[in-house]
Amino acid sequence: MTAQPENSAPRPGPVPAIPHTINAIGDALSGADRALFYSKVLAADETEVPGVMRSWWKTAMLNRAPHAETSRANAARGHRLVAVDDLAGRIEGAGTQ
């Protein structure tokens, strides 16, 4: 007999990247986040728009990640944490495929 991990369910595959357009990012957000995104991007000058889009794209991608709510609950309890820089790097890598 061999020991098995407590949670041996297969890990979900990569989440398809949201296109880097204002409409796609807005469509991927919901409620207050969507309204705030549009207010920020519409108020930004031409040099700020790419940064606003990148920041909200990351938020939208994090929101669609499998088990996002479980991850947030774990973080709130201080369990199974991942450094934000590591997570952001993983997300940025998903957008370059």
Secondary structure, 3 states (H helix, E strand, C coil): CCCCCCCCCCCCCCCCCCCCCHHHHHHHCCHHHHHHHHHHHHHCCCCCHHHHHHHHHHHHHHHHCCCHHHHHHHHHHCCCCCCHHHHHHHHHHHCCC
